[in-house]
Amino acid sequence: MQLLKVIRALLQMVSYRRVGLLLMLMVLTGITEGFGVLLLVPLLQSLQTNEVSEQPQLIEKLANFGLHFSLTTLMGTVLFLIVVRVILQYFREQMSATMQYQLVDTMRLKNFSLLLNTEWKWLAMQSQAEQANSLLTDINRVGMGFHFTLGLLASMVTMVAYLVVAFSLSWPITLLAFISGGAMLWVLSGQRKRALSLGHQLGEANQAMQSNVQQSLAGIKLAKILGREHAFVERFKTIMGTLRQQQLNFQIDTSLAKGLFQIGGAMLLIIYLFVGLELWHLHIAQLLTLVIIFSRMIPLFMSAQQQLHHCLHALPAFTQAQHLQALYQRYGEPTAPRDSAMVSLHRAITFENVSFRYDEENQDALKHISITLRARTTTAIIGHSGAGKSTLADLLMGLLESSNGLIRVDDTELTGNFRHSWRRSVAYVPQDIFLFNDTIRNNLLWGNPSASEDDLLDALKLAAAEFVVQLPAQLDTQVGDGGVRLSGGERQRIVLARALLKRPALLILDEATSALDMENESRIREAIENLHGHLTLVVIGHRLPTLEHADQVIKLANGQVIAQGSWQSLRQPQSSCE
Ligand SMILES: Nc1ncnc2c1ncn2[C@@H]1O[C@H](COP(=O)(O)OP(=O)(O)OP(=O)(O)O)[C@@H](O)[C@H]1O
């Protein structure tokens, strides 16, 4: 029942016209297959007697329409039908594959877009491995499941064609075959349930593998330093073993079902032959054709059984993808207007008694914050780890929405659709530098695709990153994966240049100098000084080289503002920072 619902949902995702056309191709293939087999009766008779004598009812009916079969026309027609069937099958398979990829792309694109549109508050707490596994592995499994579903449909249509022909030859034997085949399916129903549960287990094992690979890659440097590579390899081996065992279990289960079906099928064929010849005294040509039909139906039945196994196996992957899709929709933001204009900041950003809490179980991460950040001034936010600095930055950017209190950009409340427009007008240099494995030029253009060569060079200069023009390939230097070919300080300055290219109304530098040596720190300080007075700047950190230049310093502790003012006023002994 669940499978039928899923098939309906899947078919809705691909074009109905294609589904209709595919079904038509399946039916046509079934008809040519059935008719070709039916012609075997007179063909077998003629081989025995050298003339076409007694014919099946269906063929006799065709004779009423003036269609007569001689031995040569019979042979020619059988051959013609085989060719037609092969051509139809070719188109059917092409179409199934196209539909499978169309489905995978549609699901993947939809889930990926919805994921990107979720509220940061929710997204920040999700497992990245789970999302990656669903987008990559699970949706691929759904595609495979869909492929097998279409195969199952095709097998069923062909079986119906065979059954019609078999009924027209001898309905009692066909009924017997139908009932015994059904009984065999019933006997194997336990195996189908096992396929479903193996599907669940395989999904979990895949996710564990994905998460392990991601974590190992992220921690590879640390593992090398600590000499713990073997620990990663051992963990990888354990998860790989589990995954392999799940796959093997499924394979064993499928082979077992296949073997049982083959033995059962052979036994049934012998029973049909005996009953047909001894009890119902059927004509040998009819009986032979029936045997041909049933012996073709047995592998068809078997592959239908296996296709059903594969469909059931893919079912949990579909359920998981749908479950995540529902979550993405539930925690989605209102759709961002694509062409919303950049917002300018003229007077100030104000927080009025703002509090924020990540979830009900936790305490407020920020409590009763009332601050003002005047346009084109520099504000430094300081405080110990966990004080709430990054949360405050996320609220400033409109990434998070306050749980209580009001945030205003000039006179506009930072809520609803305005949050999207505001986010586009803000630039952010995070603690964890993010660079694409591409050239410096393309990394910069990501900040502003329409920037000219001069804009790029100006931004690099402002960010104290002129070193780029000294490089042999200059802007076309490849930065490597995550920017590994550059030093930490160089990466940070390129990211700063990229942020500046956007010409933001507000620029936030989060721990911009935390990992830098003295020389690089002074370069960043130089960059920040360059920017002072040109745009609204917020600098966050534990240790700040720019405090003297900040127009105001806000000190946070336990989510509250405990001191606020100029650097000089905060340097008094009772309010010392760091
Ligand atoms: N995604 C999250 N889910 C739940 N709680 C969070 C989340 N992010 C931060 N917190 C909590 O909010 C509080 C403030 O964290 P925040 O990251 O803003 O501090 P911070 O001052 O930026 O710290 P650091 O300097 O270490 O980055 C902390 O108690 C932290 O545990």
The ligand as an SDF file (V2000), in Angstrom:
LIG
                    3D

 31 33  0  0  0  0  0  0  0  0999 V2000
   23.5240   26.7820   16.9620 N   0  0  0  0  0  0  0  0  0  0  0  0
   23.4210   26.9080   18.2970 C   0  0  0  0  0  0  0  0  0  0  0  0
   22.5110   26.1810   18.9680 N   0  0  0  0  0  0  0  0  0  0  0  0
   22.3710   26.2970   20.3100 C   0  0  0  0  0  0  0  0  0  0  0  0
   23.0990   27.1210   21.0780 N   0  0  0  0  0  0  0  0  0  0  0  0
   24.0440   27.8690   20.4730 C   0  0  0  0  0  0  0  0  0  0  0  0
   24.2510   27.7990   19.0440 C   0  0  0  0  0  0  0  0  0  0  0  0
   25.2420   28.6580   18.7300 N   0  0  0  0  0  0  0  0  0  0  0  0
   25.6370   29.2350   19.9020 C   0  0  0  0  0  0  0  0  0  0  0  0
   24.9210   28.7610   20.9340 N   0  0  0  0  0  0  0  0  0  0  0  0
   25.0420   29.1570   22.3440 C   0  0  0  0  0  0  0  0  0  0  0  0
   24.8650   30.5690   22.4520 O   0  0  0  0  0  0  0  0  0  0  0  0
   25.7900   31.1420   23.3510 C   0  0  0  0  0  0  0  0  0  0  0  0
   26.5830   32.2620   22.6420 C   0  0  0  0  0  0  0  0  0  0  0  0
   27.3850   31.6460   21.6180 O   0  0  0  0  0  0  0  0  0  0  0  0
   28.2050   32.4960   20.5580 P   0  0  0  0  0  0  0  0  0  0  0  0
   28.7070   31.5800   19.5280 O   0  0  0  0  0  0  0  0  0  0  0  0
   27.3970   33.6600   20.1260 O   0  0  0  0  0  0  0  0  0  0  0  0
   29.4200   33.0000   21.4880 O   0  0  0  0  0  0  0  0  0  0  0  0
   30.7580   33.7250   21.0270 P   0  0  0  0  0  0  0  0  0  0  0  0
   30.9740   34.8280   21.9910 O   0  0  0  0  0  0  0  0  0  0  0  0
   30.7100   34.0680   19.5920 O   0  0  0  0  0  0  0  0  0  0  0  0
   31.8030   32.5560   21.2830 O   0  0  0  0  0  0  0  0  0  0  0  0
   33.1900   32.2990   20.4980 P   0  0  0  0  0  0  0  0  0  0  0  0
   34.0800   33.4720   20.7650 O   0  0  0  0  0  0  0  0  0  0  0  0
   33.6960   31.0720   21.1520 O   0  0  0  0  0  0  0  0  0  0  0  0
   32.8580   32.1160   19.0680 O   0  0  0  0  0  0  0  0  0  0  0  0
   26.6690   30.0140   23.8570 C   0  0  0  0  0  0  0  0  0  0  0  0
   26.1800   29.6300   25.1390 O   0  0  0  0  0  0  0  0  0  0  0  0
   26.4620   28.8990   22.8620 C   0  0  0  0  0  0  0  0  0  0  0  0
   26.5200   27.6500   23.4790 O   0  0  0  0  0  0  0  0  0  0  0  0
  1  2  1  0
  2  3  1  0
  2  7  2  0
  3  4  2  0
  4  5  1  0
  5  6  2  0
  6  7  1  0
  6 10  1  0
  7  8  1  0
  8  9  2  0
  9 10  1  0
 10 11  1  0
 11 12  1  0
 11 30  1  0
 12 13  1  0
 13 14  1  0
 13 28  1  0
 14 15  1  0
 15 16  1  0
 16 17  2  0
 16 18  1  0
 16 19  1  0
 19 20  1  0
 20 21  2  0
 20 22  1  0
 20 23  1  0
 23 24  1  0
 24 25  2  0
 24 26  1  0
 24 27  1  0
 28 29  1  0
 28 30  1  0
 30 31  1  0
M  END
$$$$
